[in-house]
Amino acid sequence: MQTQAQSREQIKQAVKDNAAGVRAIVQALYDKPEIGGEEYYAHEIMTAWLEENGFTVTRNLVMPTGYLAAYGEPNSGLVIAFPAEYDALPEVGHGCAHNLFGGISMLAAKAMQSIVDALGGQVLVIGTPAEENFGGKIKMVEGGVFDHVNAALMIHGSNKNGLGGASLALNPVRFEFHGKNAHGCKAYEGASALDAAVLAFTAINFQRQFLKENCYIHGVISQGGTAANVIPAYASLDYYFRAPKMATALAMTEDAAKRAEAAAAACSCTVEQSIYECPYGETLINEKLAELLAAEYAELGLTEVEPLVLVPHGSTDVGAVSFVCPTIQGYIKIAGEEVVGHSKEMAEATVSPAGHQALEDGAAALALVAAKLIHEPAVMMACQVEFEQKKARAAQA
Ligand SMILES: [Zn+2]
């Protein structure tokens, strides 16, 4: 049977041999950035390359620009997924480096082919659209695409090397207030939805003092009337309730809803509550996977690698995947710290020499972690046990 040392050599060689082909795709995506949900060109060129390279491709999966590329037999061993992002941002193109993200996943999967041939199992590239705006991974998870995956491994371009970390659950809630129009000089004939919204906004501000650690409420008055001499019959508040656990974010939402109800009643209005964007679950971190990624980063000579960040920050659709299987999203440096995320400079870095190097290092790191999981069942088991423990704990607010 093939040894792990042999697998590692094969992976490093395959990364070198196939880097140029994937680099061209990263460049093509950079040249033609498409925003979330509209990544038709990306969908086309990524799936074409994967098909040419021996993967069985399912196009337009779950979402018009979602896809699955598979190599190997799922029942013959572990199923390892490399989720790929490829959505860009308005104005700054690939300022979040998702073109590189996608390329790293493709190259990692390609590098795993000879391992799968020798040892069985299946390697997947899961094309997950619209990370920035519609939470494509959430829809792919709901569509069952990750159901039989044993581990999901991915790396995001950044201005530093890192092992990733926890992220916050996010519940996006809209409160809509309904009152009654009236002339400003005969206000008593109406009911001001704006007054109800302002009162609710104030009451929800008072909630902040009572939030648990690392919980946030961000809100705006999204509509508050149109004319000063008309009592507004309609007003709305848009909120993000964020917390380390979704259960906590939902409890915060419930508290806010009570305040909104009371404010509406006080102003003779009514209030409706709805979810206006895709809720993002928190990310369950997997320390064992982080340890494996750290070891590969060190082996590849990457320095100043930030440890796993345990205090949750921001929100990402990777969270949804992390509830289905052991998951890691590491970071790889493609620019100096002066280059910030969501900038044109970050987009340029994806096609710079540092970006090219990160493509190869990132792909090698992911594939080497995958090979370890395949060669050492005890390591895979440790990741799985940690995943199950964290998932069970997440249910408690
Ligand atoms: Zn991103």
Boltz pocket constraint, residues with backbone or C-beta under 6 A from the ligand:
constraints:
  - pocket:
      binder: B
      contacts: [[A, 96], [A, 97], [A, 98], [A, 131], [A, 156]]
      max_distance: 6.0
